């Protein structure tokens, strides 16, 4: 698809798949108190085929977090993908040897931190 068309389709998905109205309905149902939000590492620091495709993704994550907060829902951020993952596919993570980073930990160099929130 290329970055421009990929981003256009992702933005359409983000704008229609989960809306504020859906978050409100979930909260008001009292059957849900927490949401799971799968995110890809490429949203934080795009690489390879994701460069340009995920532009705006973090803005949408922030919007969803604001909606959830305004309706009293917690959010589990699930790092659903990781570069050089277990099976090599872009939809898998790692179960062994994964190293979390933070603003205080500069190793391994060049990795994105999840200090954003």
C-alpha distances in whole Angstrom, upper triangle without the diagonal:
4,7,8,6,6,9,10,10,11,14,15,15,17,19,20,20,23,25,29,30,29,31,34,34,34,36,39,39,40,39,36,37,34,30,28,25,22,21,19,20,17,18,21,20,16,16,14,10,11,12,11,9,13,15,17,18,21,22,21,23,26,26,26,29,31,31,32,35,36,36,38,35,35,31,30,28,26,24,22,20,22,21,23,23,26,24,21,18,16,18,22,24,27,31,33,33,31,32,32,32,34,35,38,37,35,35,32,31,28,27,26,29,29,32,29,31
4,6,6,6,8,10,11,12,14,16,16,18,20,21,22,24,26,29,31,30,31,34,35,35,37,40,40,41,40,37,38,34,31,28,25,23,20,18,19,16,16,19,18,14,14,11,8,9,9,9,8,11,13,16,16,20,21,21,23,25,26,26,29,30,31,32,34,36,37,38,36,35,31,30,27,26,24,22,20,21,20,22,23,26,24,21,19,16,19,22,24,27,31,32,32,30,31,31,31,32,33,36,35,33,33,30,29,25,25,24,27,27,30,28,30
4,6,5,6,8,10,10,12,14,15,16,18,20,20,22,24,27,29,29,29,32,34,33,35,38,38,40,38,35,35,32,29,27,23,21,18,16,17,13,13,16,15,11,12,11,8,7,7,5,5,8,9,12,13,16,18,18,20,22,23,23,26,27,28,29,32,33,34,35,33,32,29,28,25,24,22,21,19,20,19,21,22,25,24,21,19,16,18,21,23,26,30,31,31,28,29,28,28,29,30,33,32,30,30,28,27,23,22,21,24,24,27,24,27
4,5,5,6,9,10,11,12,14,15,17,19,20,22,23,26,28,28,29,32,33,33,35,37,38,40,39,36,36,33,29,28,24,23,20,19,20,16,15,18,17,14,15,14,12,11,10,7,7,10,9,12,14,17,17,17,20,22,22,23,26,27,28,29,32,32,34,35,33,33,30,29,26,26,24,23,22,23,22,25,26,29,28,25,22,19,21,24,26,29,33,35,34,32,32,31,31,31,32,35,35,33,33,31,30,26,25,24,26,26,28,25,28
4,5,5,6,9,10,11,12,14,15,17,18,21,22,25,27,26,28,31,31,31,34,36,36,38,37,34,35,32,29,27,24,22,20,19,20,17,17,20,19,16,17,16,12,12,12,10,8,11,12,14,15,18,19,18,20,23,23,23,26,28,27,29,32,32,33,35,33,32,29,29,26,26,24,23,22,23,23,25,26,29,27,24,21,19,20,24,26,29,33,35,35,32,33,32,32,33,34,37,37,35,35,33,32,28,27,25,28,28,30,27,29
4,5,5,6,9,10,11,12,14,16,16,18,20,24,26,25,26,29,30,29,31,34,34,36,35,32,32,29,26,24,20,18,16,15,17,14,13,17,17,13,14,13,10,9,10,8,5,8,10,12,12,16,17,16,18,21,21,21,24,25,25,27,29,30,31,33,30,30,26,26,23,22,21,19,18,20,19,22,22,25,24,21,18,15,16,20,22,25,29,31,31,29,30,29,29,30,31,35,34,32,32,30,29,26,24,22,25,25,27,24,26
4,5,5,6,9,10,10,12,14,15,17,18,21,24,23,24,27,28,28,30,32,33,34,33,30,31,28,24,23,19,18,15,15,16,13,12,15,15,12,14,14,11,9,10,7,4,6,7,8,9,13,13,13,15,18,18,18,21,22,23,24,27,28,29,30,28,28,24,24,22,21,20,19,18,20,20,23,23,26,25,23,20,17,18,21,23,26,29,32,32,29,29,28,28,28,29,33,32,31,31,29,28,24,23,21,23,23,25,22,24
4,6,5,6,9,10,11,13,14,16,17,20,22,22,23,26,27,27,29,32,32,34,33,31,31,29,25,24,21,20,18,18,20,17,15,18,19,16,18,18,15,13,13,10,8,9,10,10,12,15,15,14,17,19,18,19,22,23,23,25,27,28,29,31,29,29,26,26,24,24,23,22,21,23,23,26,26,29,28,26,23,20,20,24,26,29,32,35,35,32,33,31,31,32,32,36,35,34,35,33,32,28,27,25,26,26,28,24,26
4,5,5,6,9,10,11,12,15,16,20,21,20,22,25,25,25,28,30,30,32,31,29,30,27,23,22,19,18,17,17,19,17,15,19,20,17,19,18,15,13,14,12,9,10,11,12,12,16,16,14,17,19,18,18,22,23,22,24,27,28,28,30,28,28,25,25,23,22,22,20,20,22,23,25,25,27,26,24,21,18,18,22,24,28,31,33,34,31,32,31,31,32,33,37,36,35,35,33,32,29,27,25,27,26,28,25,26
4,5,5,6,9,10,10,12,14,17,20,19,19,23,24,23,25,28,28,30,29,26,27,24,20,19,15,14,13,13,16,14,12,15,17,14,17,17,14,11,13,11,8,7,9,9,9,12,13,11,13,16,15,15,18,20,20,21,24,25,25,27,24,24,21,21,19,19,18,17,17,19,20,23,22,25,24,22,19,16,16,19,21,25,28,30,31,28,29,27,28,28,29,33,32,32,32,30,30,26,24,22,23,22,24,21,22
4,5,5,6,9,10,12,13,15,18,17,18,21,22,22,24,27,28,29,29,26,26,24,20,19,16,16,15,15,18,16,13,16,18,16,19,19,17,14,15,12,9,8,9,8,8,11,11,9,12,14,13,14,17,18,18,20,22,23,24,26,24,24,21,22,19,20,20,19,19,22,23,26,25,28,27,26,23,19,19,22,24,27,30,33,33,30,30,29,29,29,30,33,33,32,33,32,31,27,25,23,24,22,24,21,22
4,6,5,6,8,11,12,15,16,16,18,20,21,22,24,26,26,29,28,25,26,24,21,20,17,17,17,18,20,19,16,20,21,19,22,22,19,17,18,15,12,12,12,11,11,15,14,11,14,17,15,15,19,20,18,20,23,23,24,26,24,25,22,23,21,22,22,21,21,24,25,28,27,30,29,27,24,21,20,24,26,29,32,35,36,32,33,31,32,32,33,37,36,36,36,35,34,31,29,26,27,26,27,24,25
4,5,5,6,8,10,14,15,14,16,19,19,19,22,24,24,26,25,23,24,21,18,17,14,14,14,15,19,17,15,18,20,19,21,21,18,16,18,16,12,12,13,12,11,14,14,11,13,16,14,14,17,19,17,18,22,22,22,24,22,22,20,20,19,19,19,18,19,22,23,26,25,27,26,25,21,18,17,21,23,26,29,32,33,30,31,29,30,30,32,35,35,35,35,33,33,30,27,25,26,24,26,23,23
4,6,6,7,8,11,14,13,13,17,18,18,20,22,23,24,24,21,21,19,16,15,12,13,12,14,17,16,13,16,19,18,20,21,19,16,17,15,13,11,12,10,8,11,10,7,9,12,11,10,13,15,14,15,18,19,19,21,19,19,17,18,16,17,17,17,18,21,22,26,25,27,27,25,22,19,18,21,22,26,28,31,32,28,29,27,27,28,29,32,32,32,33,31,31,28,25,22,23,21,23,20,20
4,6,7,7,10,12,12,13,15,17,17,19,21,22,24,24,21,22,20,17,17,15,16,16,18,21,19,16,19,22,21,23,25,22,19,20,18,15,13,14,11,11,13,11,8,11,13,11,11,14,15,13,16,18,18,19,21,20,21,18,20,19,20,21,20,22,24,26,29,28,31,30,29,26,23,21,24,26,29,32,35,35,32,33,30,30,30,31,35,35,35,36,35,34,31,29,26,26,24,25,22,22
4,6,6,10,11,10,12,15,15,16,18,20,20,23,22,20,22,20,17,17,15,16,17,19,22,21,19,22,24,23,26,26,24,21,23,20,17,16,17,15,14,16,15,11,14,16,13,12,16,17,15,16,20,19,19,22,20,21,19,21,20,21,22,21,22,26,28,31,29,31,30,30,26,23,22,25,26,30,32,35,36,33,34,32,33,33,34,37,37,38,38,37,37,34,31,28,28,26,28,25,24
4,6,10,11,9,11,14,14,14,17,19,19,21,20,18,19,17,14,14,12,13,15,17,20,20,18,21,23,22,25,25,23,20,22,21,17,16,17,15,13,16,15,12,13,16,13,12,15,16,14,15,19,19,18,20,18,19,17,18,17,18,19,18,20,23,25,28,27,28,28,27,24,21,19,22,23,27,29,32,34,30,32,30,31,31,33,36,36,36,36,35,35,32,29,27,27,24,26,24,23
4,7,8,6,7,11,11,11,13,16,16,18,17,15,16,14,11,12,11,13,14,17,20,20,18,20,23,23,26,27,25,22,23,22,19,17,18,15,13,15,14,10,11,13,11,8,12,13,11,11,15,15,14,17,14,15,14,15,15,16,18,18,20,23,26,29,27,29,29,28,25,22,20,22,23,27,29,32,33,30,31,28,29,29,31,34,34,35,35,34,35,32,29,26,26,23,24,21,20
4,5,5,7,9,10,11,13,14,16,18,18,16,17,16,13,15,13,16,17,20,23,23,20,22,25,25,28,29,27,24,25,23,21,18,19,16,14,16,14,10,12,13,10,8,12,12,9,11,14,13,13,16,14,16,15,17,17,19,21,21,23,26,29,32,30,32,32,32,29,25,23,26,27,30,32,35,36,33,33,31,31,31,32,35,36,37,37,37,36,34,31,28,27,24,25,22,21
4,5,5,6,9,10,11,12,14,16,17,15,15,15,13,15,14,17,19,22,24,25,21,23,26,27,30,32,30,26,28,26,23,21,21,17,16,16,14,11,12,12,9,8,11,10,6,9,11,10,10,13,12,15,14,17,18,20,22,23,25,28,31,34,32,34,35,34,31,28,26,28,29,32,33,36,37,34,34,31,31,31,32,35,36,37,38,37,37,35,32,28,28,24,25,22,20
4,5,5,6,9,10,10,12,15,16,14,15,16,14,17,17,20,21,25,27,28,25,27,30,30,33,35,32,29,31,28,26,24,24,21,19,20,18,15,16,16,13,11,14,13,9,11,14,12,11,14,14,16,17,20,20,22,25,25,28,31,34,37,35,36,36,36,33,30,28,30,31,34,35,39,40,36,37,34,35,34,35,38,39,40,41,41,41,38,35,32,31,28,28,25,23
4,5,5,6,9,10,11,13,13,12,13,13,12,14,14,17,19,22,25,26,23,25,29,29,32,33,31,28,30,28,25,23,24,21,19,19,18,15,15,16,13,11,13,14,10,10,14,13,11,14,12,15,15,17,18,20,22,22,25,28,31,34,32,33,33,34,30,28,25,27,28,31,32,36,37,34,35,32,33,33,34,37,38,39,40,39,39,37,34,31,30,26,28,25,23
4,5,5,6,9,10,11,12,10,10,10,9,12,12,16,18,21,24,25,22,24,27,28,31,33,31,28,29,28,25,22,23,20,18,18,17,14,13,14,11,8,10,11,7,7,10,10,8,10,9,11,11,14,16,18,21,21,24,27,30,33,31,32,33,33,30,27,25,26,27,30,31,34,35,32,32,30,31,30,31,34,35,36,37,37,37,35,32,28,27,24,25,22,20
4,5,5,6,9,10,12,10,11,12,12,15,16,19,21,25,28,29,26,27,31,31,34,36,35,31,33,31,29,26,26,23,21,21,19,16,16,16,13,11,13,12,8,8,11,9,6,10,10,13,14,17,19,21,24,25,28,31,34,37,35,36,37,37,34,31,29,30,30,33,34,37,39,35,36,33,33,33,34,37,38,39,40,40,40,38,35,32,30,27,27,25,22
4,5,5,6,9,10,9,11,13,13,16,17,20,23,26,29,30,27,29,33,33,36,37,36,32,34,33,30,27,28,25,23,23,22,19,19,19,16,14,15,15,12,11,14,13,10,12,11,15,16,18,20,22,25,25,29,32,35,38,35,36,37,37,34,32,29,30,31,34,35,38,39,36,37,34,36,35,36,39,40,42,42,42,42,40,37,34,33,29,30,27,25
4,6,5,7,7,6,8,9,9,13,14,18,20,24,27,28,26,28,31,31,34,36,34,31,33,32,29,26,28,25,22,22,22,18,17,18,16,13,14,15,11,10,13,12,9,11,9,12,13,15,18,19,23,23,26,29,33,35,33,33,34,35,32,29,26,28,28,31,31,35,36,33,34,32,33,32,34,37,37,39,40,39,40,38,35,32,30,27,28,26,23
4,5,6,7,6,7,9,10,14,16,19,22,25,28,30,27,28,32,33,36,38,36,33,35,33,31,28,29,26,23,23,22,19,18,18,16,13,13,13,10,8,10,10,6,7,7,10,12,15,18,20,24,24,28,31,34,37,34,35,36,37,34,31,29,29,29,32,32,35,37,34,34,31,33,32,33,36,37,39,39,39,40,38,35,32,30,26,27,25,22
4,5,8,8,10,12,14,17,19,23,25,29,32,33,30,32,35,36,39,41,39,36,38,36,34,31,32,28,26,26,25,22,21,21,19,16,17,16,13,12,13,12,8,10,10,14,16,19,22,24,27,28,31,34,38,40,38,38,39,40,37,35,32,33,33,35,36,39,41,38,38,35,36,35,37,39,40,42,43,43,44,42,39,35,34,30,30,28,25
4,5,7,9,12,13,17,19,22,25,29,32,33,31,33,36,37,39,41,39,36,38,37,34,32,33,30,27,27,27,23,23,23,21,18,19,19,15,14,16,15,11,12,12,15,17,19,22,23,27,27,31,34,37,40,37,37,38,39,36,34,31,32,32,35,35,38,40,37,38,35,37,36,38,40,41,43,44,43,45,43,39,36,35,31,32,30,27
4,5,7,10,13,16,19,22,25,29,32,33,31,32,36,37,40,41,40,37,39,38,36,33,34,31,28,28,27,24,23,23,21,18,18,19,16,13,15,15,11,11,10,13,15,18,21,23,26,27,30,33,37,39,36,37,38,39,36,34,31,32,31,34,33,37,39,36,36,34,35,35,37,39,39,42,42,42,43,42,38,36,34,30,30,29,26
4,7,10,11,14,17,20,24,27,30,32,30,31,35,36,38,40,38,36,38,37,34,32,33,30,28,27,27,24,23,23,22,19,19,20,17,14,16,17,13,13,11,13,15,16,20,21,25,24,28,31,35,37,34,34,35,36,34,32,29,29,29,31,31,34,36,34,35,33,34,34,36,38,39,41,41,41,42,41,37,35,33,29,30,29,26
4,6,8,11,14,17,20,24,26,29,26,28,31,32,35,37,35,32,35,34,31,28,30,27,24,24,24,21,19,20,19,15,15,17,14,11,13,14,11,10,8,10,11,13,16,17,21,21,25,28,32,34,31,31,32,33,31,29,26,26,26,28,28,31,33,31,31,29,31,30,33,35,35,37,38,37,39,37,34,31,29,25,27,25,22
4,7,10,13,17,20,23,25,28,26,26,30,31,34,36,35,32,34,34,31,28,29,26,24,23,23,20,18,18,18,14,13,15,13,9,11,12,9,8,5,6,9,11,14,16,20,21,25,27,31,33,31,31,32,34,31,29,26,26,26,28,27,30,32,29,30,27,28,28,30,32,33,35,35,35,37,35,32,29,27,23,24,23,20
4,7,10,13,16,20,22,24,22,23,26,28,30,33,32,29,31,30,28,25,26,24,21,19,20,18,15,16,16,12,11,13,12,8,10,13,11,9,5,5,5,7,11,12,16,17,21,23,27,30,27,27,29,30,28,26,23,23,22,24,24,27,28,26,26,23,25,25,27,29,29,32,32,32,33,32,28,25,23,20,21,20,17
4,6,10,13,16,19,21,19,20,24,25,27,29,28,25,27,27,24,21,23,21,17,17,17,15,12,14,14,10,10,12,11,8,11,13,12,11,7,6,5,6,8,10,14,14,18,21,24,27,24,25,26,27,25,22,19,20,19,22,22,26,27,24,25,22,24,24,26,28,29,30,31,30,31,30,26,23,22,18,20,18,16
4,6,10,13,16,18,16,18,21,22,24,26,25,22,25,25,22,19,21,19,16,15,17,14,12,14,15,11,11,14,14,11,14,16,15,14,11,9,6,5,6,7,10,11,14,17,21,23,21,21,23,23,21,19,16,16,16,18,19,22,24,21,22,20,21,22,24,27,26,28,28,27,29,27,23,21,20,16,18,17,15
4,6,10,13,15,13,14,18,18,21,23,22,19,21,21,19,15,17,16,12,12,14,11,8,11,12,9,9,13,13,11,14,16,16,16,12,10,7,6,5,6,8,9,12,15,18,21,19,20,21,22,19,16,14,15,15,17,19,22,23,20,21,18,20,20,23,25,25,26,26,25,26,24,21,18,17,14,16,15,14
4,7,10,12,11,13,16,16,18,20,19,16,19,19,17,14,16,16,12,12,15,13,10,13,15,12,13,16,16,15,17,20,20,19,16,14,10,8,6,5,6,5,8,12,15,18,15,17,18,18,15,13,10,11,11,14,16,19,20,17,19,17,19,20,22,25,24,25,25,23,24,22,19,16,16,14,17,16,15
4,7,8,7,9,12,12,15,17,16,13,15,16,14,11,13,13,9,9,13,11,9,12,14,12,13,16,17,16,18,21,21,21,18,16,12,10,7,6,5,5,7,10,13,16,14,16,17,17,15,11,10,11,11,14,16,19,20,16,17,15,16,17,20,23,22,22,22,21,21,19,16,13,13,11,14,13,14
4,5,6,8,10,9,11,13,13,10,13,14,12,10,13,13,10,10,14,13,11,15,17,16,16,19,20,20,22,24,25,25,22,19,16,14,10,8,6,6,5,7,9,12,11,14,15,14,12,8,8,9,9,12,15,18,18,15,16,14,16,17,19,22,21,21,20,18,19,16,13,11,13,12,15,14,15
4,5,6,7,8,9,12,13,10,12,14,13,11,13,14,11,11,15,15,13,16,18,18,18,21,22,22,23,26,27,26,24,21,17,15,11,10,7,8,6,6,7,11,11,14,15,14,13,10,10,11,10,12,15,17,16,13,13,12,12,14,17,19,18,17,17,15,15,13,9,8,10,10,13,13,15
4,5,5,4,6,9,9,7,8,10,10,8,10,12,10,11,14,15,13,16,18,18,19,22,23,23,25,27,28,28,26,23,20,18,14,13,10,10,8,8,8,12,12,16,17,14,13,9,11,12,12,15,18,20,19,16,16,15,15,17,19,22,20,19,19,17,16,13,11,9,12,12,15,14,17
4,6,6,9,12,12,8,9,10,9,6,8,9,6,7,10,11,10,12,15,15,16,18,20,20,22,24,25,25,23,21,17,16,13,13,10,11,10,11,11,15,15,19,20,18,16,12,13,15,14,17,20,22,21,18,18,16,16,17,18,21,21,20,20,19,18,15,12,10,12,11,14,12,14
4,6,10,13,14,11,11,12,12,9,10,10,9,7,11,12,11,13,16,16,16,18,21,21,22,24,26,26,23,21,18,17,13,13,11,13,12,11,12,16,16,20,21,19,18,15,15,16,15,17,20,21,20,17,16,14,13,14,14,18,17,16,17,16,15,12,10,7,8,8,11,9,12
4,7,10,12,9,8,11,12,10,10,12,11,10,14,15,14,16,19,20,20,22,24,24,25,28,30,30,27,25,21,20,16,16,13,15,13,11,11,14,16,19,21,18,17,14,16,17,16,18,21,22,20,17,16,15,14,15,15,19,17,16,16,15,13,10,8,6,9,11,13,12,15
4,7,8,6,5,8,8,8,9,12,11,11,15,16,15,17,20,20,21,24,25,26,27,29,31,31,29,27,23,22,18,17,14,15,12,11,10,14,15,19,20,17,16,12,15,16,16,18,22,23,22,19,19,18,17,18,19,22,21,19,19,17,16,12,11,10,13,14,17,15,18
4,6,6,5,9,10,10,12,15,14,15,18,19,19,21,24,24,25,27,29,29,30,33,34,34,32,29,26,24,20,19,16,16,13,11,9,12,14,18,18,15,14,12,15,16,16,18,21,22,21,18,19,18,18,20,21,24,22,20,19,17,15,12,11,11,15,17,19,18,22
4,6,6,10,10,12,14,17,16,18,21,21,21,24,26,26,27,30,31,31,33,36,37,37,34,32,28,27,23,21,18,17,14,13,10,12,14,18,17,14,13,11,14,16,17,19,22,23,22,20,21,21,21,23,25,27,25,23,22,19,18,15,15,15,19,20,23,22,25
4,6,8,8,10,12,16,15,17,20,20,21,23,25,25,27,29,30,30,33,35,36,36,33,32,28,26,23,21,18,17,14,14,12,14,16,19,18,14,13,10,14,16,17,20,24,25,24,22,23,23,24,26,27,30,28,26,25,23,22,18,17,17,21,22,24,23,26
4,6,5,6,9,12,11,14,16,16,17,20,21,21,23,25,26,27,29,31,32,33,30,28,25,23,20,19,16,15,12,13,11,14,15,19,18,15,13,10,13,15,16,19,23,24,24,21,22,21,21,23,24,27,26,24,24,22,21,17,16,15,18,19,21,20,22
4,6,7,8,12,12,14,16,17,18,20,22,22,24,26,27,28,30,32,33,34,31,30,26,25,22,21,18,18,15,15,14,16,18,22,21,18,17,14,16,19,19,22,25,27,26,23,23,23,22,23,24,27,26,24,24,22,20,16,16,15,18,19,21,19,22
4,6,5,9,10,13,14,15,17,19,20,21,23,24,26,27,29,30,32,33,31,29,26,26,22,22,20,19,17,18,17,20,21,25,24,21,19,16,18,21,22,24,28,30,29,26,26,25,24,25,25,29,28,26,26,25,23,19,18,17,20,20,22,20,23
4,6,9,9,12,14,14,15,18,19,19,21,23,24,25,27,29,30,31,29,28,24,24,20,20,18,17,15,16,16,19,20,23,22,20,17,14,15,19,20,23,26,28,28,25,26,25,24,25,26,30,29,27,27,26,24,21,19,18,20,20,23,20,22
4,6,5,8,10,10,12,14,15,16,18,20,21,22,24,25,27,28,25,24,21,20,17,17,15,15,14,15,15,19,19,22,22,20,17,14,15,17,18,21,25,27,26,23,24,22,22,23,23,27,26,25,26,24,23,19,18,15,17,17,19,17,19
4,6,8,9,10,12,13,14,16,18,19,20,22,24,25,27,28,26,25,22,22,19,19,18,18,17,18,18,22,22,26,26,23,21,17,18,21,22,24,28,29,29,26,25,24,23,23,23,27,27,25,26,25,23,20,18,16,18,17,19,16,18
4,6,5,7,9,10,11,13,15,16,17,19,20,21,23,25,23,22,19,20,17,18,17,18,18,19,20,24,24,27,27,25,23,19,20,22,22,25,28,30,30,26,26,24,23,23,23,27,27,26,27,26,25,21,20,17,18,17,18,15,16
4,5,5,6,9,10,11,12,14,15,17,18,20,21,23,20,19,16,17,14,15,14,14,15,16,17,21,21,24,24,23,20,16,16,19,19,22,25,27,27,23,23,21,21,21,22,25,25,25,26,24,24,20,18,15,16,15,16,13,14
4,5,5,6,9,10,10,12,14,15,16,18,20,21,19,18,15,15,12,14,13,15,15,16,18,22,22,25,26,24,22,18,18,20,19,22,25,27,26,22,22,19,18,18,19,22,22,22,24,23,22,19,17,13,13,12,13,10,11
4,5,5,6,9,10,11,12,14,15,17,19,20,19,18,16,17,15,17,17,18,19,20,22,25,25,28,29,27,25,21,21,23,23,26,28,30,30,26,25,23,22,21,21,25,25,25,27,26,25,22,20,17,17,15,15,12,12
4,5,5,6,9,10,10,12,14,15,17,18,17,16,14,15,13,15,16,17,18,20,22,25,25,27,28,27,24,20,20,22,22,25,27,30,30,26,26,23,23,22,23,27,27,27,29,28,27,24,22,18,18,16,17,13,13
4,5,5,6,9,10,11,12,14,16,16,14,13,11,12,10,12,13,14,16,18,20,24,23,25,26,25,23,19,18,20,19,22,24,27,27,23,23,20,20,19,20,24,24,25,26,25,25,22,20,16,16,13,14,11,10
4,5,5,6,9,10,10,12,14,15,14,13,11,13,12,15,15,17,19,21,23,26,26,28,29,28,26,23,22,23,22,25,27,29,29,25,24,21,21,19,20,23,24,25,26,26,26,23,21,17,16,13,13,10,9
4,5,5,6,9,10,11,13,14,13,14,12,15,14,17,18,19,21,23,25,29,28,30,31,30,28,24,23,25,25,27,29,32,32,28,28,25,24,23,23,27,28,29,30,30,29,27,24,21,20,17,17,14,12
4,5,5,6,9,10,11,12,11,11,9,12,11,14,16,17,19,22,24,28,26,29,29,29,26,23,21,23,23,26,27,30,30,27,27,24,24,23,24,27,28,29,30,30,30,27,24,21,20,17,17,14,13
4,5,5,6,9,10,10,9,8,7,10,10,13,15,17,20,22,24,28,26,29,30,29,27,24,22,23,23,25,26,29,29,25,25,22,22,20,21,24,26,27,28,28,28,26,23,20,18,15,15,12,10
4,5,5,6,9,10,10,10,10,14,14,17,19,21,23,25,28,31,30,32,34,33,31,27,26,27,26,29,30,33,33,29,28,25,25,23,23,26,28,29,31,31,31,29,26,22,21,17,17,14,11
4,5,5,6,9,8,10,10,14,14,18,20,21,24,26,29,33,31,33,34,34,31,28,26,27,27,30,31,34,34,31,30,27,27,26,27,30,31,32,34,34,34,31,29,25,23,20,20,17,15
4,5,5,6,5,6,7,11,12,15,18,20,23,25,28,31,30,31,32,32,30,27,25,26,25,28,29,31,32,29,28,25,26,25,26,28,30,31,32,32,33,31,28,24,23,19,19,17,14
4,5,5,6,7,9,12,14,17,20,22,25,27,30,33,31,33,35,35,33,29,27,28,27,29,30,33,33,29,29,25,25,24,25,27,29,31,32,32,33,31,28,25,22,19,18,16,13
4,6,8,10,12,16,17,21,23,25,28,30,33,36,35,36,38,38,35,32,30,31,30,33,34,36,37,33,32,29,29,27,28,30,32,34,36,36,36,34,31,28,26,22,22,19,16
4,6,9,11,15,17,20,23,25,28,30,34,37,35,36,37,37,35,32,30,31,30,32,33,36,37,33,33,30,30,29,30,32,34,36,37,37,38,36,33,29,27,24,24,21,18
4,7,10,13,16,19,22,24,27,30,33,36,34,35,36,37,35,32,29,30,29,31,31,34,35,32,31,28,29,27,28,30,32,34,35,36,36,35,32,29,26,22,22,21,17
4,7,10,13,16,19,20,24,26,30,33,30,31,33,33,31,29,26,26,25,28,28,31,32,29,29,25,26,25,27,29,30,32,33,33,34,33,30,26,24,20,21,19,16
4,7,10,13,16,18,21,23,27,30,27,28,30,31,29,26,24,24,23,24,25,27,28,25,25,22,23,22,24,26,27,29,30,30,31,30,26,23,21,17,18,17,13
4,6,9,12,14,18,20,23,26,24,25,27,27,25,23,20,20,19,21,22,25,25,22,22,19,20,20,22,24,25,27,27,27,28,27,23,20,18,15,16,14,12
4,6,9,11,15,17,21,23,21,22,23,24,23,20,18,17,16,18,18,21,22,19,19,16,18,18,21,23,23,25,25,25,26,25,21,19,17,13,15,14,12
4,6,9,12,14,17,20,18,19,21,22,20,17,15,15,13,16,17,19,20,16,17,14,16,16,18,21,20,22,22,22,23,21,18,15,13,10,12,12,10
4,5,9,11,15,17,15,16,18,18,17,14,12,11,10,12,13,16,17,14,15,13,15,17,20,22,21,22,22,21,22,21,17,15,14,11,14,14,13
4,6,7,11,14,12,13,15,15,14,12,10,9,8,10,12,14,15,12,13,11,13,15,18,20,19,20,19,18,19,17,14,12,12,10,13,13,14
4,7,11,13,10,12,13,13,11,9,7,6,6,9,11,14,16,13,15,14,16,18,21,24,22,23,21,20,21,19,16,15,15,13,17,17,17
4,7,9,7,10,11,10,9,6,5,5,5,8,11,14,14,12,14,14,16,18,21,23,21,21,20,18,19,17,14,13,14,14,17,17,19
4,6,5,8,10,9,9,7,8,7,5,7,10,12,12,9,11,12,13,16,19,21,19,18,17,14,16,14,11,11,13,13,17,17,19
4,5,9,10,8,9,7,10,9,8,9,13,13,13,11,12,13,14,18,20,22,19,18,16,14,14,13,10,11,14,15,19,19,21
4,7,8,6,8,8,11,9,8,8,12,12,11,10,13,15,16,20,22,24,21,20,17,14,16,14,13,14,17,18,22,22,25
4,6,5,7,7,8,6,5,5,9,10,10,9,12,14,17,20,23,24,22,21,19,16,18,17,14,15,17,18,21,22,24
4,6,8,10,10,7,6,5,7,8,10,10,14,16,19,22,26,27,24,24,21,18,21,20,17,19,20,20,24,25,26
4,6,9,9,7,8,8,11,12,14,14,17,19,22,25,29,30,27,27,24,21,23,22,20,21,23,23,27,27,29
4,7,9,7,9,10,13,14,15,14,17,19,21,25,27,29,26,25,23,20,21,20,18,19,21,22,26,26,28
4,6,6,9,11,14,16,17,16,19,20,22,25,28,30,27,27,25,22,23,21,19,19,22,22,25,25,27
4,6,8,11,15,17,18,16,18,19,20,23,26,28,26,25,23,21,22,19,17,17,19,19,23,22,24
4,7,11,13,16,18,16,18,19,21,23,26,28,26,26,25,22,23,21,18,18,19,19,22,22,23
4,7,10,12,14,13,16,16,19,22,25,27,24,25,23,20,22,21,17,17,19,18,22,22,23
4,7,9,11,9,12,13,16,19,22,24,21,21,19,17,19,18,15,15,16,16,19,20,21
4,6,7,6,10,12,15,18,22,22,20,20,18,16,18,18,15,16,16,16,20,21,22
4,7,7,11,12,16,19,23,23,21,22,19,17,20,21,17,18,18,18,21,23,23
4,6,9,12,15,19,22,22,19,20,17,16,19,20,17,18,18,19,22,24,25
4,6,10,13,16,20,20,16,17,14,12,16,17,14,16,16,18,20,23,24
4,7,10,13,17,17,14,15,12,11,14,14,12,13,13,14,17,19,20
4,6,10,13,13,10,11,9,8,11,12,10,11,11,12,14,17,19
4,7,11,11,9,10,9,9,11,12,9,9,8,8,11,14,15
4,7,8,6,7,7,7,9,10,7,7,5,7,9,12,14
4,5,5,7,9,10,11,11,10,8,5,7,6,10,12
4,6,7,10,12,11,12,11,10,7,9,7,10,12
4,6,9,12,12,14,13,13,10,12,10,13,15
4,6,8,9,11,11,11,9,12,11,15,16
4,6,6,8,9,10,9,13,12,15,18
3,5,8,8,11,10,14,14,17,20
4,7,6,10,10,14,15,18,20
4,6,9,10,14,15,17,20
4,7,9,13,14,16,19
4,6,10,12,13,16
4,7,9,10,13
4,5,7,10
4,5,7
4,6
4
